[in-house]
Amino acid sequence: MISVIIPTKNEEEHLTYCLRSLQTQNLDRSDYEIIVVDGNSTDSTPTIAERYADRVVQQQHMGIGGARKDGVLASRGDLLVFTDADTLHRADWLEIIKRNLTSGTCDVCTGPILFYDKNLRAELLQLWRKQYNILHVFNFYWLIGSNMAMTRAVYDKINGHREISILDDYDISVRMFKEGDISCRYDPSQEVYTSARRLTNLLTYFMIFLYGHYHYHITHNYRRLLTYPHFDEMDLTVMTEILGIGEMNKKLADAAAKFASPFEKKEPGVNDDD
């Protein structure tokens, strides 16, 4: 069986279209299950999910990665498929995934992620992501959460998703690469269509990208990778809070004040004690 896992939080605007595209797959409906993991939505997301999904579970682990892990724990399939609530799927998407993962040629498969609401920012990001394919020469496959699938055996082998939000899919890619004996396939026909809503500010998007890689590769502070606000809420104030700039400036100011205090001039008329 195939288990399709979708993390959600306040996705009422997009979820219906996503689930309808999964309900109308070419495979027999008994061949796959749809599992929605809800992260305490305050809108009608849970109601929509109950209407279309086979199971709706409440998120227990932290972060987007944690939500995907919760979906796996609730699933029954030996093939695990991950996608996002703002993503649409061709009718043959699961059929292609099943063929890839049962042919004996690969353990993991992915494919193109296209934008259905194209704009210049979306085109630039899509061009950027095409460069990921160069890494296939080194057997590194940069998976993206809206279109990736693998066998349960492989998922268990790498201990599944880490409890992070930023780079949760990249982390999976890195740990698969380090295993050395996991075979991946990029199938151009395994395409999905997703929203460009996160790209209202491309500079902010890439700041988050760099911020994530800094903490992933340099500081190894994975707790920092849990802070992942919606892009449409992000402005300079939010960014400085995320990056800890405000806190760092306060510490620097306190340190400067302590350093300067012994050198401050005394008030006029105040004499030193003998």
C-alpha positions in Angstrom: 0.0 0.0 0.0 1.0 3.6 -0.6 0.7 6.1 2.2 0.4 9.8 1.2 1.3 12.1 4.1 0.4 15.8 4.2 1.3 18.2 7.1 -1.1 21.1 7.6 -1.7 24.2 9.6 -4.4 26.7 8.6 -4.5 25.5 5.0 -8.2 25.9 4.3 -7.5 28.0 1.2 -5.6 25.3 -0.6 -6.2 21.9 1.1 -9.5 21.0 -0.7 -7.8 21.3 -4.2 -4.8 19.2 -3.0 -7.0 16.4 -1.6 -9.3 16.3 -4.6 -6.3 15.8 -6.9 -5.3 12.9 -4.7 -8.8 11.4 -4.6 -8.8 11.2 -8.4 -5.6 9.2 -9.0 -5.5 6.5 -11.6 -4.7 3.9 -8.9 -7.5 2.0 -7.3 -8.5 3.9 -4.2 -7.9 0.8 -2.0 -4.2 0.9 -3.1 -3.4 4.1 -1.2 -4.3 6.0 1.9 -4.3 9.7 2.5 -3.1 10.9 5.9 -3.4 14.5 7.0 -1.4 15.7 10.0 -2.8 18.8 11.5 -0.7 21.2 13.6 -3.5 22.8 15.7 -5.2 24.7 12.9 -7.6 27.4 13.9 -9.5 27.5 10.6 -11.6 24.9 8.8 -8.5 22.7 7.8 -9.5 19.8 10.1 -13.0 19.7 8.7 -11.8 19.7 5.1 -9.3 17.0 6.0 -12.0 14.8 7.6 -14.0 15.1 4.4 -11.3 13.7 2.1 -8.6 12.0 4.0 -8.6 8.4 5.3 -7.0 9.6 8.6 -6.5 12.9 10.3 -4.1 12.9 13.2 -3.0 15.7 15.5 0.7 16.6 15.4 2.7 15.4 18.3 6.3 16.0 17.2 7.7 19.4 16.7 8.3 21.2 13.3 7.2 20.3 9.8 9.6 17.3 9.9 7.9 16.2 13.1 4.5 16.4 11.4 5.7 14.2 8.6 7.1 11.8 11.1 3.7 11.7 12.8 2.1 10.8 9.5 4.5 7.9 9.0 3.7 6.6 12.5 0.0 6.6 11.7 0.4 5.0 8.2 0.1 1.4 7.0 1.9 1.6 3.7 5.2 0.1 2.7 5.7 3.0 0.2 5.7 6.5 1.8 4.8 9.6 -0.2 5.2 13.1 1.0 3.6 16.3 -0.4 2.2 19.6 0.8 -1.2 21.1 1.3 -0.8 23.7 -1.4 0.3 21.2 -4.1 -1.7 19.7 -7.0 -1.0 16.3 -8.5 -1.5 14.8 -11.9 -3.9 11.8 -12.1 -0.9 9.5 -12.8 1.3 10.8 -10.0 0.9 7.9 -7.6 1.0 5.4 -10.5 4.4 6.7 -11.6 5.7 6.7 -8.0 4.5 3.1 -7.5 6.2 2.0 -10.7 9.5 3.7 -9.7 9.6 2.2 -6.2 8.5 -1.3 -7.1 10.6 -1.8 -10.3 13.7 -2.6 -8.2 15.7 0.2 -9.7 15.4 2.8 -6.9 14.5 3.2 -3.2 13.6 6.9 -3.4 12.1 8.9 -6.2 11.3 12.6 -6.9 10.5 14.8 -9.8 9.9 18.4 -11.1 8.0 20.9 -8.9 6.3 23.5 -11.0 4.4 26.6 -10.0 0.8 26.9 -11.0 0.7 30.7 -10.2 3.8 31.8 -12.0 5.5 35.1 -11.6 9.0 36.4 -12.1 10.1 35.3 -8.6 8.7 31.8 -9.2 10.5 31.5 -12.5 13.8 32.6 -10.8 13.4 30.0 -8.0 12.5 27.3 -10.5 15.7 28.1 -12.4 17.7 28.0 -9.2 16.2 24.6 -8.3 17.1 23.2 -11.7 20.8 23.5 -10.6 20.1 20.9 -7.9 20.1 18.3 -10.7 23.8 18.8 -11.3 24.4 17.1 -7.9 22.9 13.9 -9.3 26.3 13.3 -10.9 27.6 12.8 -7.3 24.6 10.7 -6.4 23.2 13.5 -4.2 19.5 14.0 -4.7 18.1 17.2 -3.2 14.6 16.2 -2.2 11.8 18.7 -1.7 8.9 18.0 0.6 6.1 18.5 -1.9 7.3 15.7 -4.2 9.3 12.9 -2.6 8.6 9.2 -2.1 10.6 6.3 -0.6 10.2 2.8 0.7 9.4 2.4 4.4 12.6 0.3 4.8 14.7 3.3 3.7 12.8 5.7 5.9 13.4 3.5 8.9 17.0 3.0 8.0 17.8 6.8 8.3 15.5 7.1 11.3 13.0 9.3 9.5 12.4 13.0 9.8 14.2 15.1 12.3 12.0 17.5 14.4 12.9 20.7 12.4 11.0 22.9 10.0 13.6 24.6 8.0 15.5 22.2 5.7 13.6 19.1 7.0 13.7 17.7 3.4 17.3 18.6 2.8 18.2 16.8 6.1 16.6 13.7 4.7 18.6 14.1 1.5 21.9 14.4 3.4 21.3 11.4 5.6 20.4 9.3 2.6 23.5 10.4 0.8 25.7 9.5 3.8 24.3 6.0 3.9 25.9 5.4 0.5 23.8 2.4 -0.6 20.4 4.1 -1.1 19.5 4.5 -4.8 17.5 7.5 -5.9 15.8 8.5 -9.1 14.7 11.8 -10.6 11.8 11.1 -12.9 10.8 14.0 -15.1 7.3 12.6 -15.5 6.7 12.6 -11.7 5.8 16.3 -11.6 3.6 18.2 -9.2 2.3 21.8 -9.3 2.6 24.0 -6.2 1.9 27.5 -5.1 4.3 30.4 -5.3 2.7 32.1 -2.3 5.9 31.9 -0.3 7.8 34.0 -2.8 6.2 37.4 -2.1 9.7 38.5 -0.9 12.5 36.6 -2.7 15.2 38.3 -0.7 13.6 37.1 2.6 13.2 33.6 1.1 16.9 33.3 0.4 17.8 34.9 3.8 15.9 32.0 5.4 17.7 29.6 3.0 21.1 30.9 4.1 20.1 31.1 7.8 19.0 27.5 7.7 22.2 26.2 6.1 24.3 28.3 8.5 22.7 26.6 11.5 22.6 23.2 9.8 26.2 23.1 8.8 28.0 25.5 11.0 26.4 25.8 14.4 24.5 22.5 14.4 21.9 24.3 16.4 18.8 22.4 15.2 16.5 24.1 17.6 17.0 27.2 15.6 15.6 25.3 12.6 12.2 25.1 14.3 11.5 28.8 13.9 9.8 29.0 10.5 7.2 31.8 10.3 4.9 32.2 7.3 6.7 34.1 4.6 3.8 36.5 4.2 4.3 37.6 7.8 7.9 38.3 7.4 9.4 41.8 7.6 12.6 43.3 8.9 11.3 43.2 12.5 10.5 39.5 12.3 13.8 38.7 10.6 15.8 40.5 13.2 14.0 38.5 15.9 14.6 35.2 14.1 18.2 35.9 13.5 18.7 37.0 17.1 20.1 40.4 16.0 18.1 42.3 18.5 19.3 40.1 21.4 22.8 40.3 20.1 22.8 44.1 19.9 21.5 44.3 23.4 24.3 42.1 24.7 26.9 44.2 22.8 25.4 47.4 24.2 25.6 45.9 27.8 29.2 44.8 27.2 30.1 48.2 25.9 28.5 50.0 28.9 30.4 47.8 31.3 33.7 48.4 29.5 33.1 52.2 29.4 32.0 52.7 33.0 35.5 52.8 34.6 36.5 55.6 32.2 33.4 57.8 32.6 34.2 61.3 33.8 33.2 62.2 37.3 30.7 65.0 37.8 32.2 68.4 38.5 32.8 69.2 42.2 33.2 65.5 43.2 36.6 64.9 44.7 38.5 61.6 44.9 38.8 60.2 48.4 42.4 60.3 49.7 
